[in-house]
Amino acid sequence: MGREYFYIGYVDETTFKWLEEDLSYVPKGTLVFFMTHIPTRITEQKRPFNYDYGMLAGETINAESVHRLLDGYETHFLTGHLHSNSNIVFNDHQMEHNTAAVCGIWWHADVCIDGTPQGYGVYEVDGNQVKWYYKSAGHPKDYQFRSYGAGTSKEFPKDIIANVWNWDKSWKVEWLENGKVMGAMTQYTGVDPYAHKVCTDKKRTMQSWISAANTGHMFRATPENPRANIEIKVTDRFGNVYLQTISK
């Protein structure tokens, strides 16, 4: 809603009326997928309204009304728009999957601005049960994170780094040194090193407005012995385990 270069995410009254009538035929407790381009909300808790274009263009400003209308259903919101990937659990019955782009950084690179590989979400439904994973284009199904050795990050030069793009709070990210589990990696908000490298290469991206984005699905740990055999172990919410060895 608005001008091409200044707009807000907004659900109009006509759409609300249609949705309310459509849901009247759907029993409460049913699994429902609600799909829209602009995310309904990209934070767990509703943020106070702020007339900030970055927020207004990146979220649906009247999304709370949508959430209330879908209360009582097992709802998964499937959204896009941001060219990044995140999973936000609002409550026991509502969750949003803001899915990264097939085009990556607008067809300029094989990753999105948060370091998520270009790709798409896959949802497997059995009755009211649903499982999902992110499928990176050109990679096998079990490619679920990217790891970096110590010295890659300027912010944390002594740390190994992992970008776990489809992470949510039910996932577990650990690291191993010489086969021994050393504990959970520390979650932080930061920029993926590869995405940063791609976005700062203006001969590659061309557009001056493109830049790497901070993301909360970054993890780090400080090895006790930098010469040891270092591995990162990621377990998703469905119990699937993914393992990568850090190159020395």
TIKETI-131199 format. One line per field, with one value per residue (C-alpha): x, y, z; residue number from 1. Coordinates in steps of 0.25 Angstrom, whole numbers, always signed. Example, Ala and Ser with C-alpha at 12.3 -4.5 7.8 and 13.67 -1.06 7.14 Angstrom:
x [+49,+55]
y [-18,-4]
z [+31,+29]
resi [1,2]
% end
This chain:
x [+0,+6,+16,+26,+38,+31,+20,+15,+10,-5,-17,-29,-43,-48,-37,-41,-56,-52,-42,-53,-63,-53,-49,-64,-63,-51,-52,-43,-31,-28,-15,-15,-4,-5,+3,+7,+18,+22,+24,+13,+24,+39,+40,+34,+27,+20,+28,+22,+18,+29,+28,+41,+41,+50,+40,+27,+32,+37,+25,+10,+6,-8,-3,-9,-23,-19,-13,-25,-34,-26,-26,-30,-24,-10,-4,+8,+11,+19,+25,+37,+41,+53,+63,+67,+62,+56,+46,+39,+30,+19,+12,+8,-1,+5,+19,+24,+34,+41,+47,+60,+60,+62,+69,+78,+84,+75,+82,+96,+100,+97,+94,+84,+87,+88,+97,+85,+88,+78,+67,+53,+45,+40,+28,+23,+9,+2,-11,-9,+6,+16,+31,+39,+54,+61,+66,+79,+79,+91,+93,+88,+76,+86,+93,+87,+98,+111,+124,+136,+149,+156,+161,+149,+141,+147,+138,+142,+155,+158,+145,+139,+126,+114,+102,+90,+80,+67,+70,+59,+59,+57,+70,+83,+97,+109,+124,+134,+149,+156,+143,+139,+126,+131,+117,+107,+112,+108,+97,+99,+94,+104,+107,+111,+125,+122,+110,+118,+129,+119,+111,+124,+128,+121,+126,+118,+105,+105,+94,+99,+88,+91,+98,+99,+88,+90,+84,+81,+84,+99,+107,+122,+131,+146,+154,+164,+174,+173,+181,+171,+161,+149,+134,+121,+109,+95,+82,+69,+55,+52,+64,+72,+87,+96,+112,+123,+138,+145,+156,+170]
y [+0,+13,+18,+8,+14,+17,+7,-1,-15,-15,-24,-17,-19,-26,-37,-38,-40,-51,-58,-57,-64,-74,-78,-80,-93,-98,-105,-99,-107,-109,-107,-95,-88,-73,-68,-54,-46,-36,-43,-42,-40,-42,-42,-51,-39,-28,-16,-2,+6,+14,+22,+16,+12,+0,-6,-1,-7,-20,-24,-24,-12,-18,-33,-34,-34,-45,-53,-51,-56,-69,-71,-86,-91,-98,-87,-86,-72,-73,-60,-54,-40,-38,-47,-54,-66,-67,-75,-68,-75,-66,-76,-91,-90,-79,-78,-70,-75,-63,-71,-66,-64,-73,-61,-59,-45,-41,-51,-45,-56,-70,-65,-56,-43,-51,-62,-72,-79,-76,-87,-90,-96,-110,-114,-128,-130,-142,-139,-128,-131,-123,-123,-114,-111,-101,-107,-99,-99,-107,-114,-127,-127,-128,-115,-107,-98,-92,-92,-83,-85,-76,-63,-61,-51,-38,-36,-49,-53,-64,-71,-82,-77,-84,-78,-88,-81,-89,-89,-87,-88,-103,-105,-108,-103,-110,-111,-122,-122,-135,-142,-137,-129,-115,-109,-100,-89,-75,-69,-55,-45,-41,-42,-54,-53,-58,-50,-38,-41,-42,-30,-21,-25,-14,-20,-32,-26,-13,-7,+3,+0,-15,-18,-30,-31,-34,-48,-55,-69,-67,-75,-75,-82,-80,-93,-97,-102,-95,-107,-118,-125,-116,-120,-113,-121,-116,-123,-118,-118,-131,-138,-138,-136,-129,-129,-121,-121,-107,-107,-104]
z [+0,-4,-15,-22,-14,-1,+4,+16,+18,+20,+19,+14,+19,+6,+9,+24,+20,+10,+20,+31,+22,+17,+31,+35,+27,+34,+47,+59,+61,+46,+40,+32,+23,+22,+10,+7,+1,+13,+26,+37,+48,+48,+64,+74,+82,+75,+74,+78,+65,+60,+47,+41,+27,+29,+39,+31,+18,+25,+33,+32,+41,+44,+45,+59,+54,+44,+56,+64,+53,+52,+67,+69,+57,+55,+46,+39,+32,+19,+15,+7,+3,+11,+4,+17,+25,+39,+47,+58,+68,+73,+82,+82,+70,+61,+54,+43,+33,+26,+14,+7,-8,-20,-27,-15,-16,-27,-37,-33,-24,-19,-5,+1,+9,+22,+16,+14,+0,-11,-9,-4,+7,+6,+15,+17,+23,+29,+34,+44,+46,+38,+36,+28,+23,+15,+1,-3,-19,-24,-10,-4,+6,+18,+15,+26,+31,+26,+35,+36,+42,+53,+47,+37,+45,+48,+59,+66,+60,+70,+68,+58,+52,+48,+40,+43,+33,+37,+52,+62,+77,+77,+69,+76,+71,+77,+74,+76,+78,+75,+75,+89,+90,+96,+98,+91,+82,+86,+78,+73,+63,+52,+37,+30,+25,+11,+9,+14,+3,-8,-4,-3,-17,-25,-38,-35,-29,-37,-28,-18,-8,-7,+6,+15,+27,+41,+45,+58,+53,+55,+65,+70,+79,+83,+81,+92,+82,+68,+62,+68,+59,+60,+56,+57,+60,+58,+62,+56,+63,+57,+62,+49,+51,+42,+44,+37,+39,+40,+30,+36]
resi [1,2,3,4,5,6,7,8,9,10,11,12,13,14,15,16,17,18,19,20,21,22,23,24,25,26,27,28,29,30,31,32,33,34,35,36,37,38,39,40,41,42,43,44,45,46,47,48,49,50,51,52,53,54,55,56,57,58,59,60,61,62,63,64,65,66,67,68,69,70,71,72,73,74,75,76,77,78,79,80,81,82,83,84,85,86,87,88,89,90,91,92,93,94,95,96,97,98,99,100,101,102,103,104,105,106,107,108,109,110,111,112,113,114,115,116,117,118,119,120,121,122,123,124,125,126,127,128,129,130,131,132,133,134,135,136,137,138,139,140,141,142,143,144,145,146,147,148,149,150,151,152,153,154,155,156,157,158,159,160,161,162,163,164,165,166,167,168,169,170,171,172,173,174,175,176,177,178,179,180,181,182,183,184,185,186,187,188,189,190,191,192,193,194,195,196,197,198,199,200,201,202,203,204,205,206,207,208,209,210,211,212,213,214,215,216,217,218,219,220,221,222,223,224,225,226,227,228,229,230,231,232,233,234,235,236,237,238,239,240,241,242,243,244,245,246,247,248]
% end
